[in-house]
Amino acid sequence: MYQAGLVLEGGGMKGIYTAGVLDFFMDKGILFSSVYGVSAGACHMCSYLSGQRGRALDISIDYLDSRHYCGVGSLLSTGDFFNVDMCYHLIPEYLYPYDYEAYQKYEGKAFSVVTDIASGRPVYFRMRDMKTEIDKIRASASLPLVSRKVKIDGRYYLDGGLSDSIPLQKSVVDGNVKNVVIMTKEVGYVRKPVSSAQLSLIKAVYRKYPKVYELMANRHIAYNETLSYLERQRQNGQAFVIRPARANDVGRIERDTEKLKALYEEGYRDAEGCYDRLMEYLEQEK
């Protein structure tokens, strides 16, 4: 296990790129002492830390045709585009069992990044028991407008990407002088402001939680500032970045399995291609 942080950006179904990178890590036995997962990154972190190679890909594509898995029907009937019962209980407990015992053997620290919608601040939940604390993963992946807010210990949470899309700074503050950051946004990406129509809808839906509107209105600023910070950390040796070289047409909610498989394979190839440089980075004395 490397004494380093692993930071996993979200990105909806684009997160299948991350699944490809993580499967390569599993093939090479690469583990990190701290892992920070955001949204889709938090979801894929689960299979990585239980050592279940291929599970993240299979879950992402095997149930897309099921009306019980995701869709407008689920959104209208439950308030969640991705059906909560199927995603966080039926699949991990019955359809594609999660190896809870293997996860318990992981000796590092795993964090699910969520957003407290009352304060607008990020919260980094330590994942000690994946079965009893699965709502902390669910909260990280609960996108505004297409997911219900998640109640944990009396407070409400949504997508971690609202407040900390790339929690590199948290990892550095926690003492990790080396960090590997897996991104789903391509080289050269710059986040643009959210449309006024979407902001109006956010303001109406979350009128009791004005911080959600503020976060969405300023998200492009915060994200682009984080990109600048990431680049500085990369240049000074505190970050090693793996990300797509170019934009792709995989949507945040994508049903084309061939597109998803291709992006997964791209992630695997990218990790394989930088393997020697990654090992040199992780093994050099700091």
Secondary structure, 3 states (H helix, E strand, C coil): CEEEEEEECCCHHHHHHHHHHHHHHHHHCCCEEEEEEECHHHHHHHHHHCCCCCHHHHHHHHCCCCCCCECHHHHHHHCCCECHHHHHHHHHHHHCCCCHHHHHCCCCEEEEEEEECCCCCEEEEECCCCCCCHHHHHHHCCCCCCCCCEEECCEEEEEHHHCCCCCHHHHHHCCCCCEEEECCCCCCCCCCCCCHHHHHHHHHHCCCCHHHHHHHHHHHHHHHHHHHHHHHHHHCCCCEEECCCCCCCCCCCCCCHHHHHHHHHHHHHHHHHCHHHHHHHHHCCC
